[in-house]
Amino acid sequence: MINRKKYNWHKVFDSEAGIKLGENGIGTLQLNDKTICITKFDGEWYAFTNSCPHAGAPLSEGCLDAKGNIICPFHNYKFNIKNGRMANADGYILKTYPAEVRPDGVFIGIKKEGLLSWL
Ligand code: FES
């Protein structure tokens, strides 16, 4: 469970119905000039940066496996979309963001002290 007070919450869609996913089940949105991927897995929404931590490939063009890993389209590294960890190795961490569906929309949380880490 995350500490919700540590995040600034940004409304990114009016409702779940407004989220457009590609054929690979991954959608994108713009927030603070960054591209963020959003996807649904096991009934929950997850968000993560579009830029692969290995060499910057667009993860929105990757695919999800049955375990909830995003597979990078460039070198096939796998990252867990829940915690950002690599599936079968260490070394790179995928930046992830909490996503919440509320009665008034879909929100993405950005850590308050982490704003500069976006740069
Ligand atoms: S750029 Fe994603 S695994 Fe290399």
py3Dmol code that shows the C-alpha trace and the ligand (Angstrom):
import py3Dmol

protein = """\
ATOM      1  CA  MET A   1       0.000   0.000   0.000  1.00  0.00           C
ATOM      2  CA  ILE A   2       1.412   3.374  -0.958  1.00  0.00           C
ATOM      3  CA  ASN A   3       1.374   6.481   1.191  1.00  0.00           C
ATOM      4  CA  ARG A   4      -0.978   8.584  -0.938  1.00  0.00           C
ATOM      5  CA  LYS A   5       0.063  11.834   0.761  1.00  0.00           C
ATOM      6  CA  LYS A   6       3.533  11.571  -0.726  1.00  0.00           C
ATOM      7  CA  TYR A   7       2.143  12.076  -4.218  1.00  0.00           C
ATOM      8  CA  ASN A   8       0.710  14.884  -6.266  1.00  0.00           C
ATOM      9  CA  TRP A   9      -2.284  13.396  -8.055  1.00  0.00           C
ATOM     10  CA  HIS A  10      -3.014  14.426 -11.617  1.00  0.00           C
ATOM     11  CA  LYS A  11      -6.302  13.753 -13.333  1.00  0.00           C
ATOM     12  CA  VAL A  12      -5.403  12.286 -16.713  1.00  0.00           C
ATOM     13  CA  PHE A  13      -8.768  10.988 -17.943  1.00  0.00           C
ATOM     14  CA  ASP A  14     -12.373  11.784 -17.059  1.00  0.00           C
ATOM     15  CA  SER A  15     -13.124   8.083 -16.721  1.00  0.00           C
ATOM     16  CA  GLU A  16     -11.763   4.654 -17.567  1.00  0.00           C
ATOM     17  CA  ALA A  17     -13.779   4.778 -20.779  1.00  0.00           C
ATOM     18  CA  GLY A  18     -11.575   7.638 -21.950  1.00  0.00           C
ATOM     19  CA  ILE A  19      -8.409   5.562 -21.875  1.00  0.00           C
ATOM     20  CA  LYS A  20      -7.465   4.468 -25.365  1.00  0.00           C
ATOM     21  CA  LEU A  21      -5.273   1.393 -25.517  1.00  0.00           C
ATOM     22  CA  GLY A  22      -3.328   0.181 -28.529  1.00  0.00           C
ATOM     23  CA  GLU A  23      -3.573  -3.335 -29.923  1.00  0.00           C
ATOM     24  CA  ASN A  24      -0.852  -4.303 -27.452  1.00  0.00           C
ATOM     25  CA  GLY A  25      -3.026  -3.161 -24.541  1.00  0.00           C
ATOM     26  CA  ILE A  26      -0.863  -0.134 -23.777  1.00  0.00           C
ATOM     27  CA  GLY A  27      -1.979   3.471 -23.983  1.00  0.00           C
ATOM     28  CA  THR A  28      -0.052   6.700 -23.526  1.00  0.00           C
ATOM     29  CA  LEU A  29      -0.682  10.087 -21.998  1.00  0.00           C
ATOM     30  CA  GLN A  30       1.275  13.306 -21.603  1.00  0.00           C
ATOM     31  CA  LEU A  31       1.976  14.633 -18.116  1.00  0.00           C
ATOM     32  CA  ASN A  32       4.488  17.362 -17.269  1.00  0.00           C
ATOM     33  CA  ASP A  33       5.922  17.049 -20.797  1.00  0.00           C
ATOM     34  CA  LYS A  34       6.606  13.366 -20.263  1.00  0.00           C
ATOM     35  CA  THR A  35       5.023  10.439 -22.023  1.00  0.00           C
ATOM     36  CA  ILE A  36       3.586   7.886 -19.634  1.00  0.00           C
ATOM     37  CA  CYS A  37       2.273   4.457 -20.532  1.00  0.00           C
ATOM     38  CA  ILE A  38      -0.903   3.140 -18.978  1.00  0.00           C
ATOM     39  CA  THR A  39      -2.247  -0.379 -19.077  1.00  0.00           C
ATOM     40  CA  LYS A  40      -4.635  -2.662 -17.271  1.00  0.00           C
ATOM     41  CA  PHE A  41      -3.450  -5.947 -15.836  1.00  0.00           C
ATOM     42  CA  ASP A  42      -5.469  -8.318 -13.656  1.00  0.00           C
ATOM     43  CA  GLY A  43      -8.169  -5.690 -13.292  1.00  0.00           C
ATOM     44  CA  GLU A  44      -5.819  -2.950 -12.051  1.00  0.00           C
ATOM     45  CA  TRP A  45      -4.385   0.054 -13.888  1.00  0.00           C
ATOM     46  CA  TYR A  46      -0.631   0.592 -13.977  1.00  0.00           C
ATOM     47  CA  ALA A  47       1.438   3.474 -15.263  1.00  0.00           C
ATOM     48  CA  PHE A  48       5.118   3.690 -16.143  1.00  0.00           C
ATOM     49  CA  THR A  49       7.426   5.860 -18.138  1.00  0.00           C
ATOM     50  CA  ASN A  50       7.495   5.365 -21.880  1.00  0.00           C
ATOM     51  CA  SER A  51      11.278   5.509 -21.927  1.00  0.00           C
ATOM     52  CA  CYS A  52      13.039   2.194 -21.322  1.00  0.00           C
ATOM     53  CA  PRO A  53      15.692   2.572 -18.581  1.00  0.00           C
ATOM     54  CA  HIS A  54      18.169   0.572 -20.675  1.00  0.00           C
ATOM     55  CA  ALA A  55      18.487   2.686 -23.812  1.00  0.00           C
ATOM     56  CA  GLY A  56      15.332   4.753 -24.072  1.00  0.00           C
ATOM     57  CA  ALA A  57      13.174   2.626 -26.354  1.00  0.00           C
ATOM     58  CA  PRO A  58       9.476   3.531 -26.423  1.00  0.00           C
ATOM     59  CA  LEU A  59       7.853   0.973 -24.178  1.00  0.00           C
ATOM     60  CA  SER A  60       4.436   1.889 -25.584  1.00  0.00           C
ATOM     61  CA  GLU A  61       5.570  -0.169 -28.586  1.00  0.00           C
ATOM     62  CA  GLY A  62       6.458  -3.160 -26.422  1.00  0.00           C
ATOM     63  CA  CYS A  63       4.161  -5.895 -25.262  1.00  0.00           C
ATOM     64  CA  LEU A  64       2.931  -7.312 -21.988  1.00  0.00           C
ATOM     65  CA  ASP A  65       3.515 -10.886 -20.962  1.00  0.00           C
ATOM     66  CA  ALA A  66       1.157 -13.036 -18.910  1.00  0.00           C
ATOM     67  CA  LYS A  67       2.969 -12.148 -15.666  1.00  0.00           C
ATOM     68  CA  GLY A  68       2.561  -8.396 -15.954  1.00  0.00           C
ATOM     69  CA  ASN A  69       5.947  -7.549 -17.403  1.00  0.00           C
ATOM     70  CA  ILE A  70       6.442  -5.025 -20.151  1.00  0.00           C
ATOM     71  CA  ILE A  71       8.816  -6.414 -22.761  1.00  0.00           C
ATOM     72  CA  CYS A  72      10.947  -3.731 -24.370  1.00  0.00           C
ATOM     73  CA  PRO A  73      10.731  -3.640 -28.181  1.00  0.00           C
ATOM     74  CA  PHE A  74      14.474  -3.025 -28.612  1.00  0.00           C
ATOM     75  CA  HIS A  75      16.349  -5.649 -26.569  1.00  0.00           C
ATOM     76  CA  ASN A  76      13.497  -7.598 -24.959  1.00  0.00           C
ATOM     77  CA  TYR A  77      14.364  -6.755 -21.370  1.00  0.00           C
ATOM     78  CA  LYS A  78      11.367  -7.359 -19.133  1.00  0.00           C
ATOM     79  CA  PHE A  79      10.208  -5.021 -16.383  1.00  0.00           C
ATOM     80  CA  ASN A  80       7.515  -5.667 -13.817  1.00  0.00           C
ATOM     81  CA  ILE A  81       4.906  -2.930 -14.277  1.00  0.00           C
ATOM     82  CA  LYS A  82       3.957  -3.081 -10.578  1.00  0.00           C
ATOM     83  CA  ASN A  83       7.365  -2.308  -9.090  1.00  0.00           C
ATOM     84  CA  GLY A  84       9.635  -1.540 -12.048  1.00  0.00           C
ATOM     85  CA  ARG A  85      12.091  -4.357 -11.326  1.00  0.00           C
ATOM     86  CA  MET A  86      13.659  -6.363 -14.105  1.00  0.00           C
ATOM     87  CA  ALA A  87      12.089  -9.784 -14.407  1.00  0.00           C
ATOM     88  CA  ASN A  88      15.201 -11.954 -14.663  1.00  0.00           C
ATOM     89  CA  ALA A  89      18.096  -9.715 -13.776  1.00  0.00           C
ATOM     90  CA  ASP A  90      19.146  -6.625 -11.885  1.00  0.00           C
ATOM     91  CA  GLY A  91      20.555  -3.413 -13.144  1.00  0.00           C
ATOM     92  CA  TYR A  92      17.725  -1.252 -14.421  1.00  0.00           C
ATOM     93  CA  ILE A  93      14.589  -0.037 -12.718  1.00  0.00           C
ATOM     94  CA  LEU A  94      11.583   1.103 -14.699  1.00  0.00           C
ATOM     95  CA  LYS A  95       9.989   4.272 -13.340  1.00  0.00           C
ATOM     96  CA  THR A  96       6.423   3.445 -12.322  1.00  0.00           C
ATOM     97  CA  TYR A  97       3.580   5.628 -11.105  1.00  0.00           C
ATOM     98  CA  PRO A  98       0.487   4.739  -9.083  1.00  0.00           C
ATOM     99  CA  ALA A  99      -2.737   4.914 -11.076  1.00  0.00           C
ATOM    100  CA  GLU A 100      -6.141   5.235  -9.444  1.00  0.00           C
ATOM    101  CA  VAL A 101      -9.657   5.167 -10.802  1.00  0.00           C
ATOM    102  CA  ARG A 102     -11.927   7.410  -8.744  1.00  0.00           C
ATOM    103  CA  PRO A 103     -15.532   8.472  -9.237  1.00  0.00           C
ATOM    104  CA  ASP A 104     -14.321  11.752 -10.755  1.00  0.00           C
ATOM    105  CA  GLY A 105     -11.670  10.371 -13.078  1.00  0.00           C
ATOM    106  CA  VAL A 106      -8.419   8.486 -13.555  1.00  0.00           C
ATOM    107  CA  PHE A 107      -5.436   9.851 -11.635  1.00  0.00           C
ATOM    108  CA  ILE A 108      -1.684   9.328 -11.820  1.00  0.00           C
ATOM    109  CA  GLY A 109       0.492   9.998  -8.761  1.00  0.00           C
ATOM    110  CA  ILE A 110       3.824  11.785  -9.035  1.00  0.00           C
ATOM    111  CA  LYS A 111       6.018  11.676  -5.932  1.00  0.00           C
ATOM    112  CA  LYS A 112       6.225  15.145  -4.403  1.00  0.00           C
ATOM    113  CA  GLU A 113       9.926  14.950  -3.691  1.00  0.00           C
ATOM    114  CA  GLY A 114      10.578  13.223  -6.994  1.00  0.00           C
ATOM    115  CA  LEU A 115       9.691  15.993  -9.408  1.00  0.00           C
ATOM    116  CA  LEU A 116      13.328  16.763 -10.196  1.00  0.00           C
ATOM    117  CA  SER A 117      14.017  13.099 -10.788  1.00  0.00           C
ATOM    118  CA  TRP A 118      11.961  13.393 -13.940  1.00  0.00           C
ATOM    119  CA  LEU A 119      14.685  15.430 -15.566  1.00  0.00           C
TER     120      LEU A 119
END
"""
ligand_1 = """\
4
FES
S 16.224 -0.134 -24.839
Fe 14.859 -1.362 -23.698
S 15.947 -3.199 -23.352
Fe 17.312 -1.949 -24.451
"""
view = py3Dmol.view(width=600, height=400)
view.addModel(protein, "pdb")
view.setStyle({"model": 0}, {"cartoon": {"style": "trace"}})
view.addModel(ligand_1, "xyz")
view.setStyle({"model": 1}, {"stick": {}})
view.zoomTo()
view.show()
